[in-house]
Amino acid sequence: MFYYNLISCNSALYPNLGPFWHKVQHSYSNQLVIIGIDVSKHYTLTPIGGSEQSISALPFLNLSPYTSCALAEHYYLVKSCSTGEYRAYLFPAAQTVDDVVKFAGECDTWQIDDYEGQTLNGLAPAIEATYDSCSTGLQSLQYLTCQFGEVTDSYALGVKIPTQADVDRDFDCCFFEQKVLASSSSTDAHKNDYTGFYYKKQTNSDTISFKLVKLLDNTETTLSDTYGELKVTGAVTTMRLDWKAVLTDAVLGAGTYQVKQEINVAGQTTEILSNTFRLYEYSDAIADKTVRFDAVINGKYENLGIDFNSYKTSMRLPGFFGRANPKYTQDNIIHSDYTSRQVSISVQNEYSFQSNLLPSCITEELLYFVLLADSLKATDYNANNHDYNIIELPVVLSESSDPSYYVRTRKAKLNLTFADKIKNILKRNC
């Protein structure tokens, strides 16, 4: 065990401390030290002989910025010539009381005064100039740009770094694959699916790249007009991926894919992956038990902060669309003999859409994005449908029944009612 005293550099202001014990010989022995970070008090760490009266363990010490007590005694109070504010500093050299100094980097002058044990503000900044009075010091500032007290307003642009949403997540299954179809031999629109993707820049320096990832070997293909339509409208970049172009590509073809968005925002790069798509060659059997909604979107989605211009996308979902329910509206004239004569009669069909179990990422896209489109078409592919002519049928959403939720799965079923958008089944009697 080793024993030490802390001998004060100015016992009139702060006393000696000790004795203390230390398990090993201290590396600062016989050097000028401070306790912790308190630069207002300086001590010489002085070894002493063994003592049974040691009061406690030696506190944590740091080396003083000074090499001797003579250099560590320069404590002074300074008073602002402009505001009257007081500060207490430890100076590297002796100062003359009543002198006025200007510290480097400050637009004020300070008058030196006696230190009387005030709370120390730390080591004094470097002295840039010395004056004989406050008036002289303040007068000298008129030649400096800081006399104007210039303030520059600047604005920081807040950005939100995109994050990957939960993809293909469900507690009762591993993933969800969206079925997409395309035909290598037919150009019929209802046999060739397409999917839209979008990104809005937050800053002018943002960059976005859409890439198609083939999950069989994780190869990536940068998407361009070769595979659909890549369009930039202001800050919004959209990509319509035509799956026919993927199917007929010599390298890509049928299989499972994801679309990756490589985004750089404010110098931060992130990657966002879409849901999983499984691409098939079109056939009636493969398309059976599915419904496709085609959407053309114009206008601003306030929740997204995006103003779309002819944005196109489609969604193929497991489910059923049809069971037309005609609604008749008839206008008649009642004559004086109480007979009625038909003036006009019209028919508007209502259609039911019933989905299979869908994960939240799909229901949210349908309910809160696709169905808000100003142009919506429905195509049903069910072999057991009463009507085989529901092909790209223009419809409008008329009612949404309560979705069906379950205990043993996070998936839900949707029940929606649509009506004819084109109301031309009308007869008039002239």
C-alpha positions as CSV (number, residue, x, y, z in Angstrom):
1,M,0.0,0.0,0.0
2,F,1.2,3.5,-0.8
3,Y,0.2,6.8,0.9
4,Y,-0.1,10.3,-0.4
5,N,-1.0,13.9,0.5
6,L,-2.4,16.4,-1.9
7,I,-0.5,19.7,-1.2
8,S,-2.5,22.8,-2.3
9,C,-1.0,25.3,-4.6
10,N,-2.9,28.0,-2.8
11,S,-3.8,27.0,0.8
12,A,-5.5,30.4,1.4
13,L,-8.2,29.4,-1.1
14,Y,-8.3,25.7,-0.7
15,P,-6.6,23.4,1.9
16,N,-4.2,20.5,1.6
17,L,-5.9,17.1,1.4
18,G,-5.0,13.7,2.8
19,P,-3.6,11.4,3.8
20,F,-4.9,8.9,1.1
21,W,-4.0,5.4,0.3
22,H,-3.4,3.8,-3.1
23,K,-2.9,0.1,-3.9
24,V,0.1,0.7,-6.2
25,Q,2.6,3.5,-6.7
26,H,0.8,6.3,-8.5
27,S,2.2,7.4,-11.9
28,Y,1.7,11.1,-11.1
29,S,3.8,11.0,-7.9
30,N,5.4,14.4,-7.2
31,Q,3.6,16.0,-10.2
32,L,1.0,18.8,-10.3
33,V,-2.5,17.3,-10.5
34,I,-6.2,18.2,-10.4
35,I,-9.0,16.1,-8.9
36,G,-11.2,14.9,-11.8
37,I,-11.8,17.8,-14.2
38,D,-11.8,20.6,-11.6
39,V,-9.1,23.0,-13.0
40,S,-9.8,25.6,-10.2
41,K,-7.7,23.6,-7.7
42,H,-4.2,22.3,-8.2
43,Y,-2.2,20.0,-6.0
44,T,1.2,18.4,-5.8
45,L,0.8,14.6,-5.3
46,T,3.3,14.1,-2.5
47,P,4.3,10.6,-1.3
48,I,4.4,10.1,2.5
49,G,5.3,7.2,4.8
50,G,2.9,4.5,5.9
51,S,-0.1,5.8,7.8
52,E,-2.8,4.0,9.6
53,Q,-4.8,7.2,9.7
54,S,-5.4,7.4,6.0
55,I,-8.9,8.8,5.5
56,S,-9.8,7.2,2.2
57,A,-8.6,6.0,-1.1
58,L,-6.9,8.5,-3.4
59,P,-9.5,10.2,-5.7
60,F,-9.3,10.0,-9.4
61,L,-6.6,12.4,-10.6
62,N,-5.6,14.0,-13.9
63,L,-2.4,15.9,-14.7
64,S,-2.7,19.6,-14.4
65,P,-2.2,21.6,-17.5
66,Y,0.5,23.5,-15.7
67,T,4.0,22.3,-14.6
68,S,4.3,24.3,-11.3
69,C,2.1,25.9,-8.7
70,A,3.5,29.3,-9.8
71,L,1.8,28.9,-13.1
72,A,-1.4,27.6,-11.6
73,E,-2.2,30.6,-9.4
74,H,-3.4,33.0,-12.0
75,Y,-7.1,33.1,-11.2
76,Y,-9.0,36.2,-12.2
77,L,-12.6,37.5,-12.4
78,V,-13.5,39.2,-15.7
79,K,-16.4,41.6,-16.3
80,S,-18.0,42.2,-19.7
81,C,-17.7,45.8,-20.9
82,S,-20.9,45.6,-22.8
83,T,-23.3,43.5,-20.6
84,G,-21.7,43.5,-17.1
85,E,-21.6,39.7,-17.1
86,Y,-19.0,38.1,-14.8
87,R,-16.8,35.1,-15.4
88,A,-14.0,33.5,-13.5
89,Y,-11.0,32.1,-15.4
90,L,-7.7,30.5,-14.8
91,F,-5.1,32.3,-17.0
92,P,-1.8,30.8,-18.2
93,A,0.1,34.0,-17.0
94,A,-0.4,36.8,-14.5
95,Q,-2.7,39.6,-15.5
96,T,-2.9,43.2,-14.4
97,V,-6.1,44.1,-12.6
98,D,-8.2,46.7,-14.4
99,D,-6.7,45.9,-17.8
100,V,-9.2,45.2,-20.5
101,V,-8.8,42.2,-22.9
102,K,-10.5,40.8,-25.9
103,F,-10.7,37.1,-26.2
104,A,-10.2,35.4,-29.5
105,G,-13.5,34.7,-31.3
106,E,-15.6,37.0,-29.1
107,C,-17.2,40.3,-30.0
108,D,-16.8,41.8,-26.5
109,T,-14.1,43.1,-24.2
110,W,-13.5,42.1,-20.6
111,Q,-12.1,44.0,-17.6
112,I,-9.7,42.0,-15.3
113,D,-10.7,41.9,-11.6
114,D,-9.5,40.1,-8.4
115,Y,-10.6,36.5,-8.0
116,E,-12.4,35.8,-4.7
117,G,-13.2,32.1,-4.9
118,Q,-16.0,32.3,-7.5
119,T,-17.0,29.2,-9.5
120,L,-14.5,28.8,-12.2
121,N,-15.6,28.9,-15.8
122,G,-12.5,27.0,-16.9
123,L,-9.3,28.0,-18.6
124,A,-9.3,31.5,-20.1
125,P,-9.5,31.7,-23.9
126,A,-6.6,33.1,-25.8
127,I,-6.2,36.8,-25.5
128,E,-6.3,38.6,-28.8
129,A,-5.8,42.2,-27.7
130,T,-5.3,44.3,-24.5
131,Y,-6.7,47.8,-23.9
132,D,-6.4,50.4,-21.1
133,S,-10.1,50.8,-20.6
134,C,-13.5,49.5,-21.6
135,S,-14.3,52.5,-23.7
136,T,-11.1,52.0,-25.7
137,G,-11.8,48.3,-26.1
138,L,-15.4,48.8,-27.2
139,Q,-14.4,51.5,-29.6
140,S,-12.0,49.2,-31.3
141,L,-14.8,46.7,-32.1
142,Q,-16.4,49.2,-34.6
143,Y,-13.7,48.1,-37.0
144,L,-14.7,44.5,-36.7
145,T,-17.6,42.9,-38.6
146,C,-18.9,41.5,-35.4
147,Q,-20.1,45.0,-34.4
148,F,-23.2,44.5,-36.5
149,G,-24.3,41.4,-34.5
150,E,-25.0,39.7,-37.8
151,V,-27.3,36.7,-37.7
152,T,-27.7,34.4,-40.7
153,D,-30.9,32.5,-41.0
154,S,-30.5,29.1,-42.6
155,Y,-32.9,26.2,-43.0
156,A,-32.4,22.5,-42.6
157,L,-34.4,20.2,-44.7
158,G,-35.7,17.3,-42.7
159,V,-35.8,14.0,-44.4
160,K,-37.1,10.6,-43.5
161,I,-34.9,7.7,-44.3
162,P,-37.0,4.9,-45.9
163,T,-37.2,1.7,-44.0
164,Q,-38.1,-1.8,-45.0
165,A,-41.6,-2.7,-44.1
166,D,-42.4,-6.2,-43.0
167,V,-42.4,-8.3,-46.2
168,D,-44.1,-11.7,-46.5
169,R,-44.6,-11.8,-42.7
170,D,-47.1,-14.0,-41.1
171,F,-47.0,-16.0,-37.9
172,D,-48.8,-19.0,-39.5
173,C,-46.9,-19.2,-42.8
174,C,-43.5,-18.3,-44.1
175,F,-44.4,-16.0,-47.0
176,F,-47.0,-14.8,-49.5
177,E,-46.5,-14.9,-53.2
178,Q,-48.5,-12.7,-55.5
179,K,-49.4,-14.5,-58.7
180,V,-48.6,-12.5,-61.9
181,L,-49.3,-13.8,-65.4
182,A,-48.1,-13.0,-68.9
183,S,-48.5,-14.6,-72.3
184,S,-45.6,-15.2,-74.7
185,S,-48.0,-15.7,-77.6
186,S,-50.9,-13.2,-76.9
187,T,-51.0,-9.4,-76.6
188,D,-54.5,-9.5,-75.0
189,A,-54.3,-7.0,-72.1
190,H,-56.2,-9.2,-69.6
191,K,-53.6,-12.0,-70.2
192,N,-50.6,-9.8,-69.4
193,D,-50.2,-8.3,-65.9
194,Y,-48.3,-5.3,-64.9
195,T,-47.2,-3.8,-61.6
196,G,-46.4,-0.2,-60.7
197,F,-43.8,1.2,-58.3
198,Y,-43.1,4.7,-57.3
199,Y,-40.8,7.0,-55.3
200,K,-40.9,10.7,-54.4
201,K,-37.6,12.5,-53.9
202,Q,-37.2,14.4,-50.6
203,T,-34.3,16.4,-51.8
204,N,-33.0,17.3,-55.3
205,S,-30.0,15.1,-54.7
206,D,-32.0,12.0,-54.0
207,T,-31.4,9.1,-56.4
208,I,-33.6,6.0,-57.0
209,S,-33.0,2.9,-59.0
210,F,-35.5,0.1,-59.6
211,K,-34.0,-3.4,-59.9
212,L,-35.7,-6.8,-60.6
213,V,-34.2,-9.5,-58.4
214,K,-34.6,-13.1,-59.6
215,L,-34.8,-15.2,-56.4
216,L,-33.5,-18.4,-58.1
217,D,-30.0,-17.0,-58.2
218,N,-30.3,-13.5,-56.8
219,T,-29.3,-11.9,-60.1
220,E,-30.4,-8.3,-60.5
221,T,-31.6,-6.5,-63.6
222,T,-31.9,-2.7,-63.6
223,L,-35.4,-1.8,-64.8
224,S,-35.8,0.6,-67.7
225,D,-38.2,1.2,-70.5
226,T,-37.1,-2.1,-71.9
227,Y,-39.3,-3.8,-69.2
228,G,-42.2,-1.4,-69.2
229,E,-42.2,2.4,-68.6
230,L,-39.9,4.4,-66.4
231,K,-41.2,7.9,-66.0
232,V,-40.0,11.0,-64.1
233,T,-42.6,13.7,-63.3
234,G,-41.1,16.4,-61.1
235,A,-40.0,14.8,-57.9
236,V,-41.9,11.5,-58.6
237,T,-40.3,8.6,-60.3
238,T,-42.6,5.7,-61.4
239,M,-41.9,2.4,-63.0
240,R,-44.6,0.2,-64.7
241,L,-43.2,-3.3,-64.9
242,D,-44.7,-5.3,-67.8
243,W,-44.4,-8.9,-66.8
244,K,-44.7,-10.0,-70.5
245,A,-41.3,-8.3,-71.1
246,V,-39.9,-10.3,-68.1
247,L,-41.4,-13.6,-69.3
248,T,-40.1,-13.3,-72.9
249,D,-36.6,-12.1,-71.8
250,A,-33.9,-14.6,-72.8
251,V,-32.4,-14.6,-69.3
252,L,-35.3,-13.9,-67.0
253,G,-38.4,-15.9,-67.9
254,A,-40.9,-17.4,-65.5
255,G,-40.1,-17.7,-61.8
256,T,-40.1,-15.8,-58.5
257,Y,-39.0,-12.1,-58.3
258,Q,-38.8,-9.1,-56.0
259,V,-38.4,-5.5,-57.0
260,K,-35.7,-3.7,-55.1
261,Q,-35.6,0.1,-54.7
262,E,-32.1,1.4,-54.2
263,I,-32.6,4.8,-52.6
264,N,-30.0,7.5,-51.6
265,V,-31.4,10.2,-49.3
266,A,-29.1,12.9,-47.8
267,G,-26.1,10.6,-48.4
268,Q,-27.7,7.6,-46.8
269,T,-28.3,4.6,-49.0
270,T,-31.1,2.1,-48.3
271,E,-32.8,-0.8,-50.1
272,I,-36.5,-1.5,-50.1
273,L,-37.8,-4.9,-51.3
274,S,-41.3,-5.5,-52.6
275,N,-43.4,-8.5,-51.9
276,T,-42.6,-11.7,-53.7
277,F,-44.1,-12.2,-57.2
278,R,-44.3,-15.6,-59.0
279,L,-44.5,-15.2,-62.7
280,Y,-46.4,-17.8,-64.8
281,E,-47.2,-18.3,-68.5
282,Y,-50.8,-17.4,-68.9
283,S,-53.4,-20.2,-69.1
284,D,-57.1,-20.3,-68.1
285,A,-56.2,-23.0,-65.5
286,I,-53.4,-20.9,-63.9
287,A,-55.6,-17.8,-63.9
288,D,-58.6,-19.7,-62.3
289,K,-59.8,-18.4,-58.9
290,T,-58.2,-15.0,-59.4
291,V,-59.4,-11.4,-60.0
292,R,-57.4,-8.6,-61.4
293,F,-57.9,-4.9,-60.7
294,D,-56.4,-2.3,-63.2
295,A,-56.0,1.2,-61.9
296,V,-55.1,4.5,-63.5
297,I,-54.4,7.1,-60.9
298,N,-54.3,10.9,-61.2
299,G,-54.3,13.4,-58.4
300,K,-52.6,13.9,-55.0
301,Y,-52.6,11.3,-52.2
302,E,-52.3,13.6,-49.2
303,N,-51.1,10.8,-46.9
304,L,-48.2,10.1,-49.3
305,G,-47.6,13.7,-50.4
306,I,-47.5,12.5,-54.0
307,D,-49.3,14.0,-56.9
308,F,-49.7,11.2,-59.5
309,N,-50.0,11.7,-63.2
310,S,-51.4,8.8,-65.2
311,Y,-49.8,6.2,-62.8
312,K,-50.8,2.7,-63.8
313,T,-50.8,-0.5,-61.8
314,S,-52.6,-3.8,-61.5
315,M,-53.2,-6.3,-58.7
316,R,-54.1,-10.0,-59.2
317,L,-55.7,-11.4,-56.1
318,P,-57.1,-14.8,-55.1
319,G,-60.9,-14.3,-55.0
320,F,-64.1,-14.0,-57.0
321,F,-65.7,-11.0,-58.8
322,G,-69.2,-11.1,-60.2
323,R,-72.8,-12.2,-59.3
324,A,-74.3,-9.2,-61.0
325,N,-77.3,-7.8,-59.2
326,P,-79.3,-5.5,-61.6
327,K,-80.9,-2.5,-60.0
328,Y,-83.8,-0.9,-62.0
329,T,-84.8,2.7,-62.0
330,Q,-88.0,3.7,-63.8
331,D,-89.7,7.1,-64.4
332,N,-93.4,7.1,-65.0
333,I,-96.1,9.6,-65.7
334,I,-99.5,9.2,-64.0
335,H,-102.4,10.3,-66.2
336,S,-105.8,11.7,-65.1
337,D,-107.4,8.3,-65.5
338,Y,-104.7,6.9,-63.1
339,T,-102.9,5.0,-65.7
340,S,-99.1,5.2,-65.8
341,R,-96.9,5.6,-68.8
342,Q,-93.2,4.8,-68.8
343,V,-90.9,7.7,-69.5
344,S,-87.6,6.0,-69.0
345,I,-86.0,3.0,-67.4
346,S,-82.3,2.2,-66.6
347,V,-80.4,-0.7,-65.2
348,Q,-77.2,-0.5,-63.1
349,N,-75.5,-3.7,-62.0
350,E,-73.9,-4.3,-58.7
351,Y,-71.1,-6.8,-58.3
352,S,-69.6,-8.6,-55.4
353,F,-65.9,-9.1,-54.8
354,Q,-64.9,-11.7,-52.2
355,S,-61.2,-12.3,-51.6
356,N,-59.4,-15.3,-50.2
357,L,-57.2,-14.8,-47.1
358,L,-54.8,-11.9,-47.8
359,P,-51.9,-10.5,-45.7
360,S,-52.0,-6.9,-44.5
361,C,-49.5,-5.6,-47.1
362,I,-51.9,-6.6,-49.8
363,T,-55.1,-5.4,-48.2
364,E,-53.6,-2.1,-47.4
365,E,-52.4,-1.5,-50.9
366,L,-55.9,-2.4,-52.3
367,L,-58.0,-0.6,-49.8
368,Y,-56.0,2.6,-49.3
369,F,-54.3,3.0,-52.7
370,V,-55.7,1.0,-55.7
371,L,-59.4,1.5,-54.9
372,L,-58.9,5.3,-54.7
373,A,-58.0,5.4,-58.4
374,D,-60.1,7.6,-60.7
375,S,-60.2,4.8,-63.3
376,L,-60.7,1.2,-62.1
377,K,-61.4,-1.9,-64.1
378,A,-62.1,-5.5,-62.9
379,T,-61.4,-8.8,-64.7
380,D,-62.6,-12.1,-63.3
381,Y,-60.9,-15.4,-64.2
382,N,-63.0,-17.9,-62.2
383,A,-64.1,-20.9,-64.2
384,N,-67.3,-21.2,-62.2
385,N,-68.4,-17.6,-62.8
386,H,-71.9,-17.1,-64.3
387,D,-70.5,-14.4,-66.5
388,Y,-67.4,-14.9,-68.6
389,N,-67.6,-11.4,-70.0
390,I,-66.2,-9.6,-66.9
391,I,-63.1,-8.5,-68.7
392,E,-61.6,-5.1,-68.0
393,L,-65.0,-4.0,-66.8
394,P,-65.1,-0.3,-65.7
395,V,-66.4,-0.1,-62.2
396,V,-66.7,2.1,-59.1
397,L,-66.6,1.1,-55.5
398,S,-70.0,1.5,-53.9
399,E,-69.7,-0.3,-50.6
400,S,-67.2,-2.0,-48.3
401,S,-68.5,-4.6,-45.9
402,D,-66.6,-5.4,-42.7
403,P,-63.4,-7.4,-43.5
404,S,-63.3,-10.8,-41.9
405,Y,-60.5,-11.2,-39.3
406,Y,-59.4,-14.4,-37.6
407,V,-57.6,-15.6,-34.5
408,R,-55.3,-18.2,-36.0
409,T,-54.0,-16.1,-38.8
410,R,-53.1,-12.4,-39.4
411,K,-54.7,-12.6,-42.9
412,A,-58.1,-11.3,-43.6
413,K,-60.9,-11.6,-46.2
414,L,-62.4,-8.6,-48.0
415,N,-66.0,-8.2,-49.1
416,L,-66.6,-5.3,-51.5
417,T,-69.4,-4.1,-53.7
418,F,-68.9,-2.4,-57.0
419,A,-71.2,-0.8,-59.6
420,D,-71.0,-0.1,-63.3
421,K,-69.0,3.0,-64.0
422,I,-70.7,3.4,-67.4
423,K,-74.4,3.7,-66.9
424,N,-75.6,3.4,-70.5
425,I,-78.2,0.6,-70.0
426,L,-81.1,3.1,-70.5
427,K,-84.3,3.3,-72.5
428,R,-86.3,6.5,-73.0
429,N,-89.8,6.8,-74.5
430,C,-90.1,10.0,-76.6
